[in-house]
Amino acid sequence: MYKILSELRNICKDLKIFGDKKLLDKALCAYAAVSNSDHSNVDLSYTYIMRKLRKDSPEKINKFQTSFKKTFDQALDEGLENPVEIALMTAVKAINWKEDA
């Protein structure tokens, strides 16, 4: 599942760069469906989310960081590809991330 999310995310980023709006919209819908989210921001990163949380929802910071670290360490221990992606998606779900956090 995480590999699919990672690949879809990369495809969306490429489509955004190359300007194929129609195909990008379809890919974003697929990304949102697979990630179980109404929000399809493929540019999410740990630092982006932390900036938004510090500004808008400081009460969620500890839960986000704890979930990220636990999942990241587990993914490393299990030798999974893209431990950052896995940890980020898990932490985002743990705090019920919304773009307007």
C-alpha positions as CSV (number, residue, x, y, z in Angstrom):
1,M,0.0,0.0,0.0
2,Y,2.8,2.5,0.9
3,K,4.6,1.7,-2.3
4,I,1.5,2.5,-4.3
5,L,1.0,5.8,-2.4
6,S,4.6,6.7,-3.0
7,E,4.4,5.9,-6.7
8,L,1.1,7.8,-7.1
9,R,2.6,10.8,-5.2
10,N,5.7,10.8,-7.5
11,I,3.5,10.6,-10.6
12,C,1.4,13.5,-9.4
13,K,4.5,15.6,-8.8
14,D,5.7,14.8,-12.3
15,L,2.4,15.7,-13.9
16,K,2.3,18.9,-11.9
17,I,5.7,19.8,-13.3
18,F,4.9,18.8,-16.9
19,G,1.6,20.6,-16.9
20,D,-0.9,17.8,-17.9
21,K,-3.8,19.2,-15.8
22,K,-6.4,16.7,-17.0
23,L,-4.2,13.7,-16.2
24,L,-3.0,15.4,-12.9
25,D,-6.7,15.8,-11.7
26,K,-7.3,12.1,-12.4
27,A,-4.1,11.1,-10.6
28,L,-4.9,13.3,-7.6
29,C,-8.4,11.6,-7.4
30,A,-6.7,8.2,-7.4
31,Y,-4.2,9.4,-4.8
32,A,-7.0,10.7,-2.5
33,A,-8.9,7.4,-2.9
34,V,-6.0,5.2,-2.2
35,S,-4.8,7.3,0.8
36,N,-8.3,7.4,2.2
37,S,-8.3,11.1,2.3
38,D,-10.4,14.0,1.0
39,H,-7.3,16.0,0.6
40,S,-4.8,15.2,-2.2
41,N,-1.8,17.4,-1.5
42,V,1.1,15.4,-2.8
43,D,3.6,18.0,-1.7
44,L,3.2,17.1,2.0
45,S,6.5,16.8,3.9
46,Y,7.4,16.5,7.5
47,T,8.6,20.1,7.7
48,Y,5.5,21.5,5.9
49,I,3.2,19.7,8.3
50,M,5.3,20.8,11.3
51,R,5.2,24.4,10.2
52,K,1.4,24.2,9.8
53,L,1.0,22.5,13.1
54,R,3.1,25.1,15.0
55,K,1.1,27.8,13.4
56,D,-2.4,26.4,13.6
57,S,-2.6,23.3,15.9
58,P,0.3,23.1,18.4
59,E,-1.7,20.6,20.5
60,K,-1.2,18.0,17.7
61,I,2.6,18.3,17.4
62,N,3.5,15.7,20.0
63,K,1.1,13.1,18.6
64,F,2.4,13.7,15.1
65,Q,6.1,13.5,16.1
66,T,5.5,10.4,18.3
67,S,3.6,8.5,15.6
68,F,6.2,9.5,12.9
69,K,9.2,8.3,15.0
70,K,7.6,5.0,16.0
71,T,6.6,4.2,12.5
72,F,9.9,5.3,11.0
73,D,11.9,3.2,13.4
74,Q,9.6,0.2,12.8
75,A,9.9,0.6,9.0
76,L,13.7,0.8,9.3
77,D,13.8,-2.3,11.5
78,E,11.8,-4.2,9.0
79,G,13.9,-3.0,6.1
80,L,11.0,-1.4,4.2
81,E,11.6,0.9,1.3
82,N,10.8,4.6,1.8
83,P,10.5,4.6,5.6
84,V,10.0,8.4,5.6
85,E,7.0,8.1,3.3
86,I,5.5,5.3,5.4
87,A,6.0,7.3,8.7
88,L,4.6,10.5,7.2
89,M,1.4,8.8,6.0
90,T,0.9,7.1,9.3
91,A,1.6,10.3,11.3
92,V,-0.8,12.3,9.1
93,K,-3.5,9.7,9.7
94,A,-2.8,9.7,13.5
95,I,-3.6,13.4,13.8
96,N,-6.5,13.3,11.3
97,W,-4.6,15.8,9.1
98,K,-6.7,18.3,7.1
99,E,-5.1,20.8,4.9
100,D,-6.6,23.6,6.9
101,A,-5.1,22.1,10.2
